[in-house]
Amino acid sequence: QVQLVESGGGLVQAGGSLRLSCAASGRIFSINAMGWYRQAPGKQRELVATITSGRRTDYADSVKGRFTISRDNAKNTVYLQMNSLKPEDTAVYYCNAGIISRYLGYESNYWGQGTQVTVSS
């Protein structure tokens, strides 16, 4: 009954920027931590960045200094600003959130459908 929908992916040249958005909808009571993960073909899914309800952030070493995660609680949305993109950033990016729904009444983990980010050299 809760869904996450990502948007903002696309094709960009190395050195360029993209801004990903992930909006949660449904019978939401509250959202705890939110994060972005990515998975490149033939590789394991990896954590990119997380942000707590108190807006504490954490980043993978590979993106630190280039990516910024933020959230707008009024819109139930998490963002990932990606600057200085590199070809190795190419992957499907997935949104994740720990959400307490009004239906379940306890926290459950939700995933978005993913959005493709392709960085050309």
N, C-alpha and C positions, 0 to 999 in steps of 0.2 A: 504493500500500500504506500510505501515510500519509494521514490525514484530519484536518481541522480542523472542529470543530462549534461554532458560536456559539449562545449563548442569552442571555436576559435582556432582549430588546427588548420594546417595547410602546408603549402610549399613555400619555402623561403630560402634565400641565398645565405651562405655562410656569412656571419657577422650581422645578420638581420635580427629582427625581433618578432615575437608573437605573444599574444596574451590569451591564455586559455581561461575559460569560465566553466564553472560547474554549479548548477542550480539544483537544490533539493526541493522536492515538492511532495505533498501528501499530508497525512495527519501527523504532523511533527509537533512534539512537545518541546524538545530541545536537541541541539546538536553539540556533541562534545568535540573530540579532535577530528580534524579533516586533513586530508593529504592527497598528494599526487604521486602516482607510480607510473613507470613506463616499462615497456617490453619491446625489445627489438627482435627481429626474426632470428630464431635459433638461440636466443638468450633467455635467461631467467628474468622474471619480473623484478624490478628493483624500485626501492623507495627513492623518490626524488626530493620531496619536501613535505613537512608536516606543520600544522599549526593547531595549537590547543585552543580551548574556549577562552582562555586568558591571553591569547595571541602570542604565546611563546612559540618560536619557530625553530626548526631544525632542517638542515639541508645535507644532501649527499655531498661529499667532497668534490665530486666531479662538476657540480653546478654552483657551488658556493661562490658568491661574488657576482654571478651572472643572472641567477634566477631569484625571484622574490615571490613568496607566497603571502597572500592576504585573504581576509574574509570580510564579508558584509553580513552581519547577523540579521539585520532587518530584512535582507533579501534571501537569506538562507543560501548564500553563494560563496564559494571559494574561488580565488583567482590564482593563476600562475603567470607572472610576467617573466618572459624568457628573453634575455638580451644576449648579444654576442654569441649567437647560436653557431654551433659547430656541426659538421656532418655526423659525428658520433652521437649527437642528440636525437637523431632520427629514430623514431619509435612510435608505437601507439601509447598514448598517455591516458591513464585511467584515474578518475577521481574516486576517492574513498572517504567515507565518513562514518563515525559512530553516532547513531541517532536513536533517541528515545521517541518512539512513536506513540501517539495517543491510542492507537489500536492495541499494541502489545504491552505498553507500559514499562518496558525495560529496554536497555540499549541493545541494538543490533548493528551489525556491520553491513554497509551497503556499498555497492560498486556501480560506477557508471558504465556506459557501453564502450567507451574509449573514443578517442579522436586522434587521427593520424597527423603526425608532425614529420615533415620531410625537409631536411636541410641539404641543399646542394653545395658542392665544393666549387 
